[in-house]
Amino acid sequence: MFTIEHDFDATVITLIDETDPNSGPLNEDVVILSFDDRVIVEQIGPDDELVRITLSMHQLTELRLALNLPEGNYRIERG
């Protein structure tokens, strides 16, 4: 399950873990904040501390492409 909310300066997507409770513990929600120039991914870690990863838009593009490519080294030319 996920939710999408539009705030003043960001779109906020929350991914909610709905795996079968019998298969193991549920993961904390993942919150994705999308701004004009960056994307921030947040999740509460095992020590109850907020873990935050910030990706530039170029890094996000590379991640999106990497999910569909085989193993190897790649360089995406900025255009």
Secondary structure, DSSP 8 states (H G I E B T S, - for coil): -EEEEE-SS-EEEEE-----GGGS-----EEEEE-SSEEEEEEE-TTS-EEEEEEEHHHHHHHHHHTTS-SS-------
